[in-house]
Amino acid sequence: MHVSMIEWLRCPFCGTHVTLVDASPTVRDGDELVSGVLGCECCAFPVVAGIPVLIADDTTRLAMHQLEAGQGAAALLTLLGLEGDRATAFSALLASPAATYRSALEVLSPDPEGTYFLYRFSDPTYVMAQSVLQVIGQNPAFLGGRAIDLCGGSGHLTRVLVDQGRAGEVVLADVFFWKLWLARTFTAPQCQPVCCDANHPLPFARETFQLVVLSDAFPYIWHKRLLADEMVRLATPTGAIVMPHLHSSLGENFSAGMTLTPASYRDLFEVMEPRLYRDATLLDGILGHATVDLGASVSAEALGTTPSLTLVASRQAALFKRYALPPFDVVRGELRVNPLFRVEHADGQSRLTLDFPNADYEEEFGECRRYLPDSMMLEGDARRSLDVQALGDQAERLRRMRVLIDAPVRYF
């Protein structure tokens, strides 16, 4: 964590400022705090692997005691929830120069959630949320301001915010330390991760963020009214709250969570003048016209039984207009074939075949067939990073189709 963050961190319990405990073992790398202990008027919190953990539970306390005893490696394993063979596998992973996001997931999340994360860059909900954030980032009122990705998992959408030039000013908050470690190590290394529980008050000062993002996760939060009030508290008066893919209780969804009606979602954010959109309509505009029309909001009643919706709340009326999506003309990581494709190389060509990891994934995210072909051929060896110049005019088309993705370095 950058030491400047300490100025706007607050204890989630007593609300007071936190400071670095001078008596604690502290490791710095320039302006980055790698490990140490933060204290307020009621609690102490560890910083491990550059991630402040503003949670008070037995696991966090054990990690803090290990840190204070000079056992930094043990504190990391404790917060990652690893022991036995998994701890051994993780230690081997850290020692390997060939470690990737994919190999780390196999240790940290060998389950369906890990599968979801690996293929996240091309699923329909990500395509829609990414596009909404990209166009909001074009608006001059939202360029350069600090942003937060709440309940942001391992940082896929956080990376979108970082890529808008907010490096060092993008916070990724999640309750699971292992997800934040993945983000800081692989997916969005320039973000500022904070481990905190969105069912409790959030550990940030009032009006800290110009953009407050929460995608997918809100229906799984029990204390929705508290979190909604906290998101409003964190937003600047000229800022925005963006909530892609809210499951509606009036429609049918996979893993629906504890859903509300569209009207109830709207009412939670009424002081920020929220507007609602059908996810399906947004995706249609993205795929069919390369546009996101934030001027075409609909009433809660008109949403009917639509399964999911997006909420954008801001007092800035100029935000709500039709945007053209930006071109796919920059590669910030490395250009790779979407991992949903099986790649077979022979005679100087590569055959790509769509190959879902399992039937459950295909059932939930099969709408990606709207833009991913069942099979296609590419010149050259597509099993490794690709040269955008060699691809020529087809590079942008293949990226818009999500056949090729701008993947973080060491993702696969």
Summary of the structure (lengths in Angstrom):
residues: 412
radius of gyration: 21.4
end to end distance: 25.7
largest distance: 67.8
contacts: 1357
relative contact order: 0.11
helix: 39%
strand: 25%
